[in-house]
Amino acid sequence: MARSCLATAARVAHWADAALRPGRDGANPDGKGTLSDETAERAAQDLGLTVAQVRADWDTARLAGLVEVHGDSARPGWRLRAWDRDDSAVLRGWVALFDAWSLAHPEPDQLAHGAVADVVSAMPQLLSFLQLSAGPVPVEQLLDLLEQRVTELRTERCEIPYGPQPEPVADPATPAEDTPLAPLLDWALHALASVGALTYGDGQATLTPLGNWAVWVKLEQICVAAQSPAGNIEQAAEDMLRGCAQLRPNAARDEYRAWLAARPVGSAVTELLDAARGEDALLRGLAFEALRVVGAPAEPDVRAVHDEPTLRPYALLWLAEHDGVDPEDAHEVLTREEATWLWVDTAAAVADHGEAPMLVRHLESAVQPTVPALLAEVRAVGHPRTVQVLVALAAAHPDPALAKAVRRAAFQVHTGGS
């Protein structure tokens, strides 16, 4: 059913992939990835569609992740690449479209944006009611529920600030509180019907099997999020990662899943990458472990940061594993310099959070065959924590001669000597 809902969008996306080489001239350079008039007309002729249909299908393809916009260009998304071989990719694409239902169908003109936002916020409760009803529900009943929920939302945010207030500025549109909700409910139901989540007609609405499944999944995610194993569900990414630092790998992944289920994927990925940019190398490694739990939806963001020196080795390893490289062989995608930088960064995490024997054992993971070669390349790589790592390694190593050589290397890095 998901394939059926996205079939025409996939057809346009495949056409663009084959005919236009997306990423070069498949979209206008307007930063939005919209089709030019010439491109839309060409697609319409080739596919036997109207220009309006092509534009609608292109927008659907973007919302479903079949097409990804990067800067001023568009390119095929991973879901389009996996379209013929991976049913889960198709289903993920439909869920993305379902989540973006309010963008898939234009909202009514001349209505207060606040009222539209209230209805969008209230719709999850109406969808849950439809799911529990397991059958057709009269629109009048949905309207009553919508009015109750919107009233609750407006009451919850009705706070009067202290101190003098500026004079209110007249809104040329109808105030949100005075906007009738019946037309907005009609818009919302039509929008949800347009993405295949429900059927709407004859004064009633009914969830489709696909819509019923999607609502059930959303409710299940809420339940999973509410059962965060280690209680980090409401923490910011950095604090959540710190809370997972002492957990075993499986327990940490459960915590990542619960944390991710409680927030939109896009904002979660952004938070994790921001945490990875910090000074704590341990959080950097854990952030990319959490991104492995996110999986394919994180690919565009990870690819976008792979040129940042601090994140590059982690991003390259993540992308290699995402592309199917065995995790044990993924390190081969790194240059010698990148592998050395990663060795120092990991050593910094061990020095800050681990025990001395762990730091000594970390020597065995270096790509260099000898300690002198390792020290020479570590000094050249320019990691900001090089001195601290070498000092900690010298203090931890039981071999006096080796410890002396490591201390000498640390001193030379510190003084800029050779």
SETITOR-665066 format. One line per 5 residues: number of its first residue (from 1); their letters; for each residue x, y, z of C-alpha. Coordinates in pm, 1 decimal. Layout:
<pts>
NUM) A) X Y Z | ...
</pts>
This chain:
<pts>
1) MARSC) 0.0 0.0 0.0 | 289.9 235.0 75.2 | 432.2 159.4 -270.2 | 97.9 243.9 -424.8 | 79.8 577.6 -242.0
6) LATAA) 428.3 674.9 -354.8 | 430.1 512.2 -700.3 | 379.8 828.4 -905.4 | 625.0 1025.6 -692.8 | 884.8 750.9 -737.1
11) RVAHW) 822.1 752.9 -1110.6 | 899.4 1125.1 -1134.5 | 1203.7 1085.9 -909.0 | 1337.3 796.8 -1119.7 | 1279.9 1004.3 -1433.2
16) ADAAL) 1477.3 1293.2 -1284.8 | 1756.2 1056.5 -1180.5 | 1786.1 911.3 -1530.0 | 1718.5 1218.2 -1741.7 | 1856.9 1510.5 -1546.7
21) RPGRD) 2135.7 1378.1 -1326.2 | 1994.7 1540.0 -1008.2 | 2246.5 1742.3 -818.2 | 2351.4 1926.3 -1134.8 | 2054.1 2053.6 -1330.7
26) GANPD) 1748.0 1873.4 -1193.2 | 1639.6 2169.7 -982.8 | 1644.7 2545.9 -990.5 | 1928.6 2712.2 -798.8 | 1682.0 2863.7 -552.8
31) GKGTL) 1781.3 2665.4 -245.5 | 1451.6 2477.9 -244.9 | 1499.9 2208.2 -506.7 | 1190.2 2308.7 -703.8 | 1162.4 2215.2 -1069.7
36) SDETA) 1211.0 2478.8 -1334.2 | 927.7 2538.5 -1581.7 | 1134.9 2384.5 -1860.0 | 1213.7 2073.8 -1655.9 | 852.8 2027.7 -1543.6
41) ERAAQ) 727.4 2054.3 -1901.5 | 986.6 1804.8 -2023.8 | 891.0 1558.1 -1749.5 | 523.2 1599.9 -1830.8 | 588.2 1517.6 -2197.1
46) DLGLT) 808.2 1218.2 -2119.9 | 574.9 1070.5 -1857.4 | 239.7 1156.9 -2010.9 | 138.3 1377.1 -1717.0 | 29.3 1735.7 -1673.3
51) VAQVR) 277.8 1990.6 -1543.8 | 66.5 2024.4 -1228.1 | 86.5 1648.8 -1169.2 | 464.5 1651.8 -1216.0 | 505.7 1933.8 -966.0
56) ADWDT) 276.8 1763.2 -713.6 | 462.7 1432.7 -749.7 | 798.8 1609.7 -720.4 | 686.6 1772.9 -395.0 | 568.6 1434.8 -266.3
61) ARLAG) 903.7 1280.4 -360.2 | 1083.7 1548.8 -160.7 | 862.1 1503.9 144.9 | 905.6 1125.9 130.8 | 1283.6 1146.5 100.8
66) LVEVH) 1289.0 997.4 -248.8 | 1457.5 1321.8 -347.6 | 1691.5 1507.2 -114.1 | 1764.1 1878.4 -143.3 | 2121.9 1986.2 -70.7
71) GDSAR) 2186.6 2357.2 -96.4 | 2057.8 2472.6 -432.2 | 2030.2 2129.5 -592.1 | 1844.9 1800.9 -554.8 | 1966.9 1443.4 -579.5
76) PGWRL) 1816.7 1093.5 -542.7 | 1756.6 996.2 -182.9 | 1862.6 665.4 -31.6 | 1499.5 553.3 -32.0 | 1482.2 588.6 -409.4
81) RAWDR) 1804.2 388.3 -446.2 | 1653.3 114.2 -228.8 | 1306.3 133.5 -385.2 | 1317.5 -196.5 -575.5 | 1491.2 -405.9 -308.3
86) DDSAV) 1389.4 -275.1 32.8 | 1025.2 -260.5 141.3 | 1126.9 -94.9 467.8 | 1276.1 197.3 274.3 | 943.9 245.1 95.2
91) LRGWV) 758.0 229.1 425.0 | 994.8 481.1 583.9 | 931.5 711.2 289.3 | 557.7 690.3 341.1 | 593.1 755.6 714.8
96) ALFDA) 797.0 1067.5 630.6 | 515.0 1179.2 400.6 | 258.3 1101.4 670.9 | 453.6 1311.9 920.0 | 453.8 1598.7 668.1
101) WSLAH) 82.0 1579.7 587.7 | 29.2 1949.6 663.7 | 282.8 2038.4 392.1 | 147.3 1796.5 134.2 | -182.3 1981.8 92.3
106) PEPDQ) -187.2 2365.5 89.7 | -363.3 2520.4 387.9 | -662.0 2753.3 334.5 | -579.2 3113.2 249.3 | -676.2 3414.0 460.0
111) LAHGA) -676.5 3222.0 787.7 | -468.2 3300.9 1093.7 | -144.6 3104.1 1106.0 | -203.3 3050.6 1475.9 | -529.7 2868.6 1407.3
116) VADVV) -363.5 2647.3 1149.1 | -84.5 2565.5 1395.1 | -340.8 2480.5 1663.9 | -517.7 2236.1 1434.5 | -191.3 2070.5 1330.5
121) SAMPQ) -99.4 2030.5 1699.7 | -441.8 1885.9 1778.8 | -455.9 1630.2 1497.0 | -253.8 1354.3 1672.7 | -533.3 1325.8 1929.9
126) LLSFL) -795.2 1302.9 1654.8 | -591.0 1037.8 1475.6 | -562.5 839.1 1798.9 | -938.7 861.1 1838.7 | -987.7 736.2 1483.4
131) QLSAG) -750.0 448.2 1553.6 | -932.1 349.8 1871.2 | -1269.0 376.2 1697.6 | -1161.5 115.0 1440.7 | -1414.6 235.9 1188.1
136) PVPVE) -1585.7 540.2 1035.4 | -1622.4 844.9 1261.4 | -1868.8 1127.9 1182.2 | -1703.5 1460.3 1105.9 | -1929.6 1630.5 1363.6
141) QLLDL) -1777.4 1412.5 1633.9 | -1426.5 1491.8 1514.7 | -1509.1 1862.3 1511.0 | -1625.7 1848.4 1874.4 | -1303.1 1674.5 1970.5
146) LEQRV) -1096.9 1925.5 1772.3 | -1265.4 2220.5 1941.6 | -1198.5 2068.2 2284.6 | -834.3 2000.6 2207.9 | -770.6 2344.9 2056.8
151) TELRT) -929.5 2505.5 2362.3 | -695.8 2301.1 2584.0 | -392.5 2407.5 2382.5 | -486.2 2773.9 2400.6 | -555.4 2752.1 2773.2
156) ERCEI) -221.2 2583.7 2840.7 | -25.8 2870.2 2684.0 | -244.9 3152.0 2818.3 | 14.0 3321.1 3038.7 | 11.8 3692.5 3125.2
161) PYGPQ) 368.4 3829.7 3153.5 | 462.8 4080.0 3421.6 | 558.2 4440.3 3347.7 | 441.4 4692.2 3088.6 | 336.6 4541.9 2757.4
166) PEPVA) 361.3 4693.8 2409.8 | 47.1 4799.7 2232.9 | -95.5 4510.1 2029.9 | -34.1 4521.8 1657.7 | -338.0 4457.8 1444.4
171) DPATP) -324.0 4130.3 1250.5 | -469.5 4174.6 901.8 | -580.6 3811.0 908.0 | -863.9 3675.7 1116.9 | -749.2 3626.4 1481.2
176) AEDTP) -685.1 3262.8 1566.0 | -951.9 3257.1 1838.1 | -1215.2 3383.6 1592.5 | -1125.7 3144.7 1312.6 | -1392.4 2877.2 1257.9
181) LAPLL) -1244.0 2531.1 1294.5 | -1476.2 2343.6 1059.5 | -1295.3 2459.0 740.5 | -961.4 2378.2 900.5 | -1077.2 2030.3 997.5
186) DWALH) -1194.6 1980.8 639.1 | -849.6 2087.8 517.6 | -671.3 1856.1 761.5 | -882.0 1555.2 667.5 | -832.6 1620.8 297.2
191) ALASV) -457.3 1655.6 355.1 | -438.1 1327.5 546.5 | -646.4 1160.0 277.0 | -407.1 1292.3 10.8 | -116.5 1105.3 173.2
196) GALTY) -316.4 784.2 210.1 | -367.1 794.6 587.6 | -746.1 797.8 578.8 | -1052.2 808.2 357.2 | -1280.7 1109.0 381.0
201) GDGQA) -1628.9 1144.0 236.1 | -2001.3 1131.7 307.7 | -1951.7 1323.0 631.5 | -1716.9 1072.4 791.4 | -1350.1 973.4 809.1
206) TLTPL) -1188.3 631.4 838.8 | -823.5 540.1 882.8 | -678.6 327.3 604.9 | -488.3 13.7 710.0 | -168.0 208.5 645.3
211) GNWAV) -287.7 503.5 851.5 | -400.8 273.4 1130.4 | -56.1 111.4 1135.3 | 120.4 449.2 1139.7 | -82.9 577.3 1434.5
216) WVKLE) -22.7 251.8 1620.7 | 352.7 285.6 1561.3 | 349.3 644.1 1688.5 | 166.5 537.4 2003.4 | 414.2 253.3 2051.6
221) QICVA) 705.3 496.9 2017.7 | 553.4 715.0 2288.7 | 528.5 409.8 2514.7 | 890.5 314.1 2441.1 | 1003.2 668.2 2511.9
226) AQSPA) 817.0 667.5 2842.0 | 1008.7 355.7 2946.4 | 1357.8 495.1 2901.5 | 1574.8 228.4 3070.8 | 1822.2 466.9 3235.8
231) GNIEQ) 1595.7 767.9 3269.2 | 1773.3 996.6 3019.3 | 1474.2 1048.8 2791.4 | 1428.3 1418.6 2871.0 | 1797.6 1507.0 2877.4
236) AAEDM) 1976.4 1705.3 2609.7 | 2194.3 1494.5 2381.4 | 2517.7 1569.3 2566.7 | 2374.1 1477.2 2906.6 | 2206.0 1169.1 2761.9
241) LRGCA) 2536.2 1050.3 2616.8 | 2712.8 1106.1 2947.5 | 2442.3 900.4 3113.3 | 2507.7 617.9 2866.7 | 2886.0 623.2 2906.3
246) QLRPN) 2889.4 355.1 3176.9 | 2622.7 133.3 3019.6 | 2695.2 -187.1 2833.7 | 2658.0 -156.7 2453.2 | 2314.3 -322.0 2434.7
251) AARDE) 2178.2 -114.5 2724.2 | 2319.1 201.8 2568.8 | 2149.4 124.2 2237.3 | 1817.8 74.7 2418.2 | 1865.8 415.3 2575.4
256) YRAWL) 1948.6 573.7 2240.1 | 1632.1 423.7 2088.9 | 1414.6 556.2 2369.9 | 1573.7 901.9 2346.0 | 1531.2 909.5 1967.2
261) AARPV) 1168.6 795.1 1985.2 | 1081.9 1101.4 2193.8 | 1189.7 1361.9 1938.2 | 1189.6 1429.9 1560.8 | 1473.6 1257.3 1380.5
266) GSAVT) 1607.7 1578.0 1226.2 | 1644.8 1766.7 1552.5 | 1784.2 1457.2 1727.6 | 2057.5 1416.7 1465.5 | 2143.1 1786.6 1492.1
271) ELLDA) 2172.7 1757.0 1870.8 | 2397.2 1452.3 1844.8 | 2628.8 1617.5 1594.6 | 2649.6 1930.1 1810.3 | 2746.8 1710.8 2104.9
276) ARGED) 3009.9 1541.9 1888.4 | 3168.5 1879.6 1811.4 | 3247.5 1940.0 2178.7 | 3581.1 1890.4 2352.9 | 3493.2 1556.1 2512.1
281) ALLRG) 3619.1 1282.8 2279.1 | 3416.0 1018.6 2460.3 | 3093.4 1198.8 2371.0 | 3211.6 1218.7 2011.5 | 3238.1 843.1 1986.5
286) LAFEA) 2910.0 785.7 2169.9 | 2729.1 1038.5 1949.5 | 2821.4 840.1 1639.6 | 2713.7 518.0 1811.7 | 2374.2 681.9 1865.8
291) LRVVG) 2373.6 790.3 1501.2 | 2421.2 425.4 1405.0 | 2093.4 357.2 1583.3 | 1931.7 636.9 1379.0 | 2052.8 465.5 1063.9
296) APAEP) 1984.7 581.0 708.9 | 1779.7 895.4 793.1 | 2099.6 1045.1 941.1 | 2300.8 991.1 621.6 | 2257.6 1340.1 466.2
301) DVRAV) 2359.9 1514.6 789.3 | 2658.2 1285.5 849.9 | 2769.9 1331.5 490.8 | 2738.7 1708.3 531.2 | 2987.4 1715.1 821.8
306) HDEPT) 3248.1 1473.6 687.6 | 3476.7 1764.4 593.2 | 3489.4 1898.3 949.4 | 3832.6 1790.6 1081.2 | 3702.6 1695.5 1425.8
311) LRPYA) 3423.2 1477.9 1289.7 | 3573.0 1352.8 964.6 | 3715.5 1013.3 1074.7 | 3397.0 927.1 1264.5 | 3177.6 1036.3 974.5
316) LLWLA) 3380.9 839.9 718.9 | 3356.8 523.2 927.4 | 2981.8 577.2 976.3 | 2927.0 629.6 603.8 | 3134.8 323.7 513.8
321) EHDGV) 2930.9 102.4 746.3 | 2610.6 261.1 615.4 | 2720.7 171.6 261.5 | 2762.8 -193.4 362.0 | 3132.1 -216.3 449.1
326) DPEDA) 3201.3 -466.3 726.8 | 3265.5 -271.7 1050.2 | 3594.7 -460.7 1094.0 | 3711.4 -336.6 752.4 | 3563.6 14.0 768.1
331) HEVLT) 3890.2 162.9 898.3 | 4039.4 103.8 553.6 | 3848.0 407.5 422.7 | 4064.5 632.4 641.7 | 4394.8 776.3 531.1
336) REEAT) 4695.8 713.5 755.0 | 4666.5 1070.9 888.5 | 4293.8 1032.6 959.0 | 4350.6 701.0 1136.3 | 4621.5 859.0 1350.3
341) WLWVD) 4399.7 1153.7 1438.4 | 4126.1 909.2 1540.0 | 4376.4 713.2 1750.5 | 4469.6 1029.1 1942.2 | 4103.7 1128.8 1984.0
346) TAAAV) 4012.9 785.1 2117.3 | 4315.9 791.6 2345.5 | 4194.3 1125.5 2480.9 | 3859.3 963.9 2566.3 | 4037.1 678.1 2742.4
351) ADHGE) 4266.9 916.8 2930.5 | 3972.3 1125.9 3049.5 | 3731.5 847.6 3137.6 | 3915.6 515.1 3142.6 | 4184.4 345.0 3345.0
356) APMLV) 4562.4 341.0 3287.0 | 4576.0 -21.2 3158.2 | 4317.7 66.8 2892.9 | 4539.7 346.3 2765.1 | 4837.7 110.1 2746.8
361) RHLES) 4629.9 -146.4 2555.5 | 4519.8 132.0 2320.7 | 4873.3 128.0 2177.9 | 4790.2 -201.5 2009.3 | 4517.7 -38.7 1797.5
366) AVQPT) 4756.1 204.0 1626.8 | 4814.4 150.7 1254.8 | 5185.2 226.0 1291.3 | 5404.6 -85.9 1329.7 | 5637.9 64.5 1590.6
371) VPALL) 5609.4 310.5 1877.5 | 5867.5 551.5 1725.9 | 5666.5 558.2 1402.1 | 5346.7 618.7 1599.9 | 5502.9 902.6 1797.0
376) AEVRA) 5636.2 1067.1 1481.7 | 5298.0 1060.6 1311.7 | 5107.3 1158.9 1625.8 | 5326.8 1467.0 1655.8 | 5261.8 1557.3 1291.6
381) VGHPR) 4884.2 1510.9 1294.3 | 4815.5 1819.4 1506.6 | 4542.0 1691.0 1735.0 | 4474.4 1950.6 2008.8 | 4493.9 1686.0 2282.1
386) TVQVL) 4824.5 1534.8 2168.9 | 5032.1 1659.3 2463.0 | 4779.8 1544.3 2726.5 | 4747.0 1202.7 2563.4 | 5122.5 1147.3 2546.3
391) VALAA) 5174.9 1262.0 2904.5 | 4899.7 1026.7 3025.5 | 5042.7 739.1 2820.5 | 5391.9 798.9 2959.0 | 5258.4 796.5 3314.6
396) AHPDP) 5063.6 475.1 3254.5 | 5316.6 264.2 3064.0 | 5519.9 17.5 3271.6 | 5823.5 20.1 3038.2 | 6057.4 299.7 3161.5
401) ALAKA) 6237.7 333.9 2827.6 | 5916.4 361.4 2629.6 | 5764.6 597.9 2884.5 | 6074.2 819.9 2853.8 | 6041.0 830.5 2473.5
406) VRRAA) 5673.6 920.9 2500.7 | 5748.4 1199.2 2751.4 | 6016.5 1335.3 2519.1 | 5764.6 1338.1 2233.2 | 5511.7 1520.3 2451.2
411) FQVHT) 5771.3 1781.5 2544.1 | 5864.3 1834.0 2179.8 | 5501.4 1882.9 2080.3 | 5452.5 2123.9 2369.3 | 5758.4 2333.6 2282.4
416) GGS) 5724.7 2301.0 1906.4 | 6060.4 2130.4 1879.2 | 6165.5 1845.6 1655.3
</pts>
